[in-house]
Amino acid sequence: MTRRFLVGSRLFTGDAILDGHGLLIGEGRILDLLPSGREPDAEILRLPDEALLAPGFIDAQVNGAGGVLFNDRPTVEAALAIAAALRRSGTVGLLPTFITDDRARTEQAARAALAAAAIPGSGVLGVHLEGPFLSPERPGVHEPRFIRVPDAADVAFLTGLAAGAPDARVLVTLAPERVEDETLARLSAGGVILSAGHSAAGVERVEEAAGRGLRGVTHLFNAMPPIVNRAPGLALAGMSDPRLWCGIIADGVHVHPALLRATLAAKPAGRVFLVTDAMPPVGTDATGFTLYGRTIHRRDGRLETGDGTLAGADIDMIGAVRNAVALLGVELEEALRMASLYPAAFLGLEDRYGRLAPGHRAALVLLGADLEVLRTWV
C-alpha cells in the first residue's frame, strides 16, 4: 500500500485547526494524524507553511460547470466533466442536479449520475432531482409544462434507484403540498432524501411533511413565498424547524446577507450548509448559456433570463466559503464546516467526509492564505 504523509501546513480537522501535525493517507483513506516530528514510513509530501489542509467540499446542488449543463447532457460523461471542473475549486463530492423535465430524460439523468457515482474517485456522490414534483405557483426558471405530481411509477423508480446504489445518494426536491403523506413516507423509507423547494406550502404543511420524512429545504428563501406575518410558509419553517437542514446560496445575489445571518442565528449548529446551484459558465469565461431553449445571460455575478429571472448561480464552493466569512460574518472554521461536514451530514455521509479523521476518505483541499485553492485530492 502506497502511503503518503502530508506535512508542513496547518490542518483543519473539522473541529479545530492544528499546528505541527501531518496527515497520513493510504489507499484513498486517512490513516492517522501525527505530530510532524514523528514522520512515518511513507512518502513525504511537504506542503506550504502558510497553507491550510482541510476536508474537501461537498456540494448537494450542481446543475453544471465547465461549460456542461446536466439537463442538456444527462450522461455519465457529463456528470464526470462537471465534477472535474469543480474539483479545481475544492469540491471533492457533488450531486449532479437535473431540473424539471419529462419522465424519460429524468430517469436517464438519474441512472447516468448513479453510474458515475459507482466509478472510484469520480467525485460524483449520487443525483439530485430538482423536480418535477414542484408547485406551479413557484416554478422559478423550471418549465411549467413538465411540473406534475408523483405517481406509483415514480415512487417505484426512485426507491429502486436508492436500493440499487446504497453507497450513492438520491436527493429529490419537491413541493410538500403537492405530495401525499403516504408518498413522502414511502420515498423516505425507501432511502430517498427529501427536500422541500419550489413550493408555496404553509408552515403547518412543512411541519407535517417533516414528520413524514422531509429532511431539508432547497436553496432557502428562493422559489418560495417571502415570510409575512400571517402566512410565514416554507421559509420560516426552514428557519425554525430544528429537524430540517437548509441549503443556502451565499452569492450575495439570491438572498440578502442579513437574512442569511438571521437564519444562522435561528438554526441549531450544523443545520445550514452551503450549495452553489452552479451552472455551465462556472469555471469558464462564457457570457451565457441556453436552458429550455432560452438564453441565460451572465452579468454582474448573476445568471438570469431576459426578464431578470434567476437561473442558478455563478459561484463555486470556495467562493461561497469566502462569502460566508466576508458577508455572513462566520469564523473560517464554521465556513469550512458549512461547505464540508454539514452537507455531508445532510446526505448521511458524515462517516466518510467532512473530517480529517482515521477511516474517512482522503478527500482534501489545500487552501492558501487568501483562501485560494492550491490543490485538491479526491
C-alpha positions as CSV (number, residue, x, y, z in Angstrom):
1,M,0.0,0.0,0.0
2,T,1.3,3.4,-1.0
3,R,1.3,5.7,2.0
4,R,1.8,9.5,1.9
5,F,2.5,11.8,4.8
6,L,1.2,15.4,4.1
7,V,3.0,17.7,6.4
8,G,4.1,21.4,6.7
9,S,0.8,23.2,6.6
10,R,-1.8,23.6,9.3
11,L,-4.6,21.1,9.5
12,F,-8.3,21.8,9.9
13,T,-9.8,18.6,11.3
14,G,-13.4,19.6,11.0
15,D,-13.3,20.6,14.7
16,A,-10.2,22.7,15.1
17,I,-7.1,24.0,13.4
18,L,-3.9,22.1,14.4
19,D,-0.3,23.2,14.0
20,G,2.6,20.9,14.0
21,H,0.8,17.9,12.7
22,G,0.8,15.9,9.4
23,L,-1.8,13.7,7.8
24,L,-1.0,10.1,6.9
25,I,-3.1,8.7,4.0
26,G,-3.1,5.5,2.0
27,E,-5.5,3.6,-0.3
28,G,-7.7,6.6,-0.6
29,R,-8.3,6.9,3.2
30,I,-6.9,8.8,6.2
31,L,-4.8,6.5,8.3
32,D,-3.7,8.9,11.1
33,L,-2.9,12.4,12.3
34,L,0.6,12.5,13.7
35,P,3.0,15.1,15.1
36,S,5.2,16.5,12.4
37,G,8.3,15.3,14.2
38,R,7.1,11.7,14.1
39,E,7.4,11.1,10.3
40,P,6.2,7.6,9.5
41,D,7.5,5.2,6.9
42,A,5.8,6.9,4.0
43,E,6.3,9.2,1.0
44,I,6.7,12.7,2.5
45,L,4.8,15.5,0.7
46,R,5.8,18.9,2.0
47,L,3.0,21.5,2.0
48,P,3.5,25.3,2.2
49,D,3.8,26.6,5.7
50,E,1.1,29.2,5.2
51,A,-1.4,26.8,3.7
52,L,-4.4,25.1,5.4
53,L,-5.2,21.4,4.7
54,A,-8.9,20.8,5.2
55,P,-11.7,18.4,4.3
56,G,-12.8,18.8,0.7
57,F,-16.1,20.5,-0.1
58,I,-19.4,18.6,-0.7
59,D,-22.0,20.3,-3.0
60,A,-25.5,18.9,-3.0
61,Q,-26.8,21.1,-5.8
62,V,-24.8,21.5,-9.0
63,N,-26.6,22.0,-12.3
64,G,-23.4,22.3,-14.4
65,A,-19.9,23.7,-14.6
66,G,-17.0,23.9,-17.1
67,G,-19.4,24.6,-20.0
68,V,-21.5,21.5,-19.3
69,L,-25.2,21.5,-18.3
70,F,-26.5,18.2,-16.9
71,N,-30.0,18.9,-18.3
72,D,-28.5,19.2,-21.8
73,R,-26.3,16.1,-21.5
74,P,-27.8,13.7,-18.9
75,T,-24.9,11.2,-19.3
76,V,-22.1,9.6,-17.3
77,E,-19.5,11.7,-19.2
78,A,-21.3,14.9,-18.4
79,A,-21.5,14.1,-14.7
80,L,-17.8,13.3,-14.6
81,A,-17.0,16.5,-16.5
82,I,-18.9,18.7,-14.1
83,A,-17.1,17.0,-11.1
84,A,-13.7,17.5,-12.8
85,A,-14.4,21.2,-13.5
86,L,-15.4,21.9,-9.9
87,R,-12.5,19.9,-8.4
88,R,-10.3,22.9,-9.2
89,S,-12.4,24.9,-6.7
90,G,-12.1,22.4,-3.8
91,T,-15.2,20.3,-4.4
92,V,-14.4,16.6,-3.8
93,G,-18.0,15.3,-3.9
94,L,-21.2,16.6,-5.5
95,L,-24.7,15.7,-6.7
96,P,-25.2,16.5,-10.4
97,T,-28.6,18.2,-10.4
98,F,-31.2,17.6,-13.0
99,I,-34.1,20.1,-13.0
100,T,-37.7,19.6,-14.1
101,D,-38.0,17.7,-17.4
102,D,-40.0,14.9,-18.9
103,R,-40.1,11.4,-17.3
104,A,-37.7,9.7,-19.8
105,R,-35.0,12.3,-19.5
106,T,-35.3,12.5,-15.7
107,E,-34.8,8.7,-15.4
108,Q,-31.9,8.8,-17.9
109,A,-30.2,11.5,-15.8
110,A,-30.7,9.6,-12.6
111,R,-29.2,6.4,-14.0
112,A,-26.3,8.3,-15.5
113,A,-25.4,10.1,-12.3
114,L,-25.5,6.8,-10.2
115,A,-23.4,5.1,-12.8
116,A,-20.8,7.9,-12.5
117,A,-21.0,7.6,-8.7
118,A,-20.0,4.0,-9.0
119,I,-16.7,5.0,-10.6
120,P,-14.0,5.2,-7.9
121,G,-12.6,8.7,-7.4
122,S,-15.2,10.3,-9.7
123,G,-16.3,12.8,-7.1
124,V,-20.0,12.1,-8.0
125,L,-22.0,11.1,-4.9
126,G,-25.4,10.4,-6.5
127,V,-28.1,12.5,-8.1
128,H,-30.2,15.5,-7.1
129,L,-33.6,15.6,-9.0
130,E,-34.9,19.2,-8.5
131,G,-38.4,18.5,-9.7
132,P,-40.7,17.7,-11.4
133,F,-42.9,17.4,-8.3
134,L,-43.0,21.2,-7.7
135,S,-45.6,23.9,-7.3
136,P,-46.8,25.5,-10.5
137,E,-47.1,28.7,-8.4
138,R,-43.3,28.7,-7.7
139,P,-41.6,27.3,-10.8
140,G,-38.7,29.8,-10.9
141,V,-36.9,29.1,-14.1
142,H,-38.3,25.5,-14.3
143,E,-40.5,24.7,-17.3
144,P,-44.1,24.6,-16.0
145,R,-45.3,22.1,-18.6
146,F,-43.2,19.4,-17.0
147,I,-44.3,20.0,-13.5
148,R,-46.6,17.2,-12.1
149,V,-47.4,15.2,-9.0
150,P,-45.7,11.8,-8.4
151,D,-47.4,8.6,-9.2
152,A,-46.8,5.0,-8.3
153,A,-44.3,4.5,-11.1
154,D,-42.2,7.4,-9.8
155,V,-42.1,6.0,-6.3
156,A,-41.1,2.6,-7.6
157,F,-38.4,4.1,-9.8
158,L,-36.9,6.4,-7.1
159,T,-36.9,3.8,-4.3
160,G,-35.4,1.3,-6.7
161,L,-32.6,3.7,-7.5
162,A,-31.8,4.2,-3.9
163,A,-32.0,0.5,-3.1
164,G,-29.8,-0.4,-6.1
165,A,-27.0,2.0,-5.1
166,P,-26.8,2.1,-1.3
167,D,-23.4,3.9,-1.4
168,A,-24.8,6.7,-3.5
169,R,-27.4,9.3,-2.6
170,V,-30.8,10.1,-4.3
171,L,-32.0,13.6,-3.3
172,V,-35.4,14.8,-4.6
173,T,-36.6,18.4,-4.2
174,L,-40.4,18.6,-4.2
175,A,-43.2,20.8,-3.0
176,P,-44.7,19.1,0.1
177,E,-48.2,20.5,-0.5
178,R,-48.2,18.6,-3.8
179,V,-47.2,15.2,-2.4
180,E,-49.3,13.0,-0.2
181,D,-48.1,11.9,3.2
182,E,-48.1,8.3,2.3
183,T,-45.9,9.0,-0.8
184,L,-43.5,11.1,1.4
185,A,-43.2,8.3,3.9
186,R,-42.7,5.6,1.2
187,L,-39.9,7.6,-0.5
188,S,-38.1,8.3,2.7
189,A,-38.4,4.7,4.0
190,G,-37.0,3.6,0.6
191,G,-33.8,5.6,1.1
192,V,-34.7,8.8,-0.9
193,I,-33.6,12.0,0.7
194,L,-36.4,14.6,0.5
195,S,-36.0,18.3,0.4
196,A,-38.7,21.0,0.1
197,G,-38.4,23.6,-2.6
198,H,-40.2,25.5,-5.4
199,S,-43.1,25.4,-3.0
200,A,-46.0,27.5,-1.7
201,A,-46.6,25.3,1.3
202,G,-47.7,26.8,4.6
203,V,-45.6,26.3,7.7
204,E,-48.0,23.7,9.0
205,R,-47.8,21.6,5.9
206,V,-44.0,21.7,6.0
207,E,-44.0,20.6,9.7
208,E,-46.3,17.7,8.8
209,A,-44.0,16.7,6.0
210,A,-41.0,16.8,8.3
211,G,-42.8,14.1,10.3
212,R,-43.2,12.0,7.2
213,G,-39.5,12.1,6.2
214,L,-38.8,15.5,4.8
215,R,-35.2,16.2,5.7
216,G,-34.2,19.6,4.2
217,V,-35.0,22.8,2.4
218,T,-33.5,23.5,-1.0
219,H,-32.0,27.0,-1.6
220,L,-33.8,28.6,1.3
221,F,-35.8,31.8,0.5
222,N,-35.6,31.2,-3.2
223,A,-38.7,29.9,-5.2
224,M,-40.9,30.2,-2.1
225,P,-43.1,32.9,-0.7
226,P,-41.5,35.6,1.5
227,I,-42.1,35.5,5.2
228,V,-45.2,37.5,6.1
229,N,-46.9,37.8,9.4
230,R,-50.0,35.7,8.8
231,A,-48.6,33.2,6.3
232,P,-44.9,32.5,7.0
233,G,-44.7,29.5,4.8
234,L,-41.7,27.3,3.9
235,A,-39.1,29.9,4.5
236,L,-39.9,30.3,8.2
237,A,-40.4,26.6,8.6
238,G,-36.9,26.1,7.3
239,M,-35.5,28.6,9.7
240,S,-37.5,27.4,12.7
241,D,-37.8,23.6,12.5
242,P,-34.8,22.0,14.1
243,R,-35.4,18.8,12.1
244,L,-34.7,20.4,8.8
245,W,-31.3,21.1,7.1
246,C,-31.2,24.2,4.9
247,G,-29.1,24.7,1.9
248,I,-28.2,28.3,1.1
249,I,-26.7,30.1,-1.9
250,A,-24.2,32.6,-0.4
251,D,-23.5,34.6,-3.6
252,G,-24.8,38.0,-2.3
253,V,-27.4,37.8,-5.1
254,H,-30.0,35.1,-4.3
255,V,-30.6,36.2,-0.6
256,H,-29.6,39.3,1.3
257,P,-26.8,38.5,3.7
258,A,-28.7,39.9,6.6
259,L,-31.4,37.3,6.1
260,L,-28.8,34.5,5.9
261,R,-27.3,35.8,9.1
262,A,-30.7,35.7,10.8
263,T,-31.0,32.1,9.6
264,L,-27.7,31.1,11.1
265,A,-28.8,32.7,14.4
266,A,-32.1,30.8,14.4
267,K,-30.9,27.3,13.4
268,P,-29.2,24.8,15.5
269,A,-25.5,24.5,14.7
270,G,-24.8,22.2,11.8
271,R,-28.2,22.6,10.1
272,V,-27.3,25.2,7.5
273,F,-24.9,24.3,4.7
274,L,-23.6,25.9,1.5
275,V,-24.6,24.9,-2.0
276,T,-23.6,26.6,-5.3
277,D,-26.5,25.9,-7.6
278,A,-23.8,26.2,-10.2
279,M,-24.5,26.5,-13.9
280,P,-22.3,25.9,-17.0
281,P,-20.5,29.2,-17.0
282,V,-18.8,28.5,-13.6
283,G,-15.1,27.7,-14.3
284,T,-15.3,29.4,-17.8
285,D,-15.3,32.8,-19.4
286,A,-18.6,32.2,-21.1
287,T,-21.1,35.1,-21.2
288,G,-24.2,32.9,-21.1
289,F,-25.8,29.5,-21.9
290,T,-29.1,28.0,-23.1
291,L,-31.7,26.5,-20.8
292,Y,-35.0,25.1,-22.2
293,G,-34.2,26.9,-25.4
294,R,-33.9,30.3,-23.6
295,T,-30.7,32.3,-23.4
296,I,-29.4,32.8,-19.9
297,H,-27.2,35.9,-19.5
298,R,-24.2,36.1,-17.3
299,R,-23.8,39.6,-16.0
300,D,-22.7,41.3,-12.8
301,G,-22.5,38.0,-10.8
302,R,-26.0,36.9,-11.9
303,L,-27.3,34.3,-14.3
304,E,-30.7,35.4,-15.5
305,T,-33.2,35.3,-18.3
306,G,-34.1,38.3,-20.3
307,D,-36.8,39.3,-17.9
308,G,-34.5,39.0,-14.9
309,T,-35.5,35.6,-13.5
310,L,-32.5,34.0,-11.8
311,A,-31.3,30.7,-13.4
312,G,-28.9,29.1,-11.0
313,A,-25.8,30.8,-9.6
314,D,-22.4,32.0,-10.9
315,I,-20.3,30.8,-7.9
316,D,-18.1,27.9,-6.9
317,M,-17.8,26.4,-3.4
318,I,-14.6,28.2,-2.4
319,G,-16.3,31.5,-3.4
320,A,-19.2,30.5,-1.2
321,V,-16.8,29.9,1.7
322,R,-15.2,33.3,1.2
323,N,-18.6,34.9,1.2
324,A,-19.7,33.1,4.3
325,V,-16.7,34.7,6.1
326,A,-17.0,38.1,4.5
327,L,-20.8,38.6,4.1
328,L,-22.2,36.4,6.9
329,G,-19.5,37.0,9.5
330,V,-18.8,33.4,10.4
331,E,-15.4,32.2,11.5
332,L,-13.4,30.4,8.9
333,E,-13.7,27.1,10.7
334,E,-17.5,27.3,10.6
335,A,-17.5,28.4,6.9
336,L,-15.4,25.3,6.1
337,R,-17.9,23.1,8.1
338,M,-20.7,24.6,6.1
339,A,-19.0,23.5,2.9
340,S,-18.0,20.0,4.0
341,L,-19.2,18.5,7.3
342,Y,-22.7,19.9,7.3
343,P,-23.6,18.9,3.7
344,A,-22.1,15.5,4.4
345,A,-24.3,15.1,7.4
346,F,-27.4,16.2,5.4
347,L,-26.6,13.4,2.9
348,G,-25.8,10.9,5.6
349,L,-22.1,10.8,4.6
350,E,-20.6,12.2,7.7
351,D,-18.8,8.9,8.4
352,R,-16.8,9.4,5.2
353,Y,-16.5,13.1,4.5
354,G,-16.1,16.4,6.4
355,R,-13.4,15.5,8.9
356,L,-9.7,14.7,8.9
357,A,-10.1,11.5,11.0
358,P,-8.8,7.9,10.6
359,G,-11.1,5.9,8.3
360,H,-12.5,8.9,6.5
361,R,-11.9,9.4,2.7
362,A,-8.7,11.2,1.8
363,A,-10.9,13.9,0.1
364,L,-8.9,17.0,0.8
365,V,-8.4,20.6,-0.2
366,L,-5.3,22.7,0.3
367,L,-6.1,26.4,0.8
368,G,-3.7,29.4,0.5
369,A,-3.5,32.4,2.8
370,D,-6.2,34.2,0.7
371,L,-8.5,31.2,0.6
372,E,-7.4,30.2,-2.9
373,V,-7.4,26.5,-3.8
374,L,-3.9,25.3,-4.2
375,R,-4.6,21.6,-4.6
376,T,-7.4,19.1,-4.3
377,W,-7.3,15.3,-3.5
378,V,-10.3,13.1,-4.4
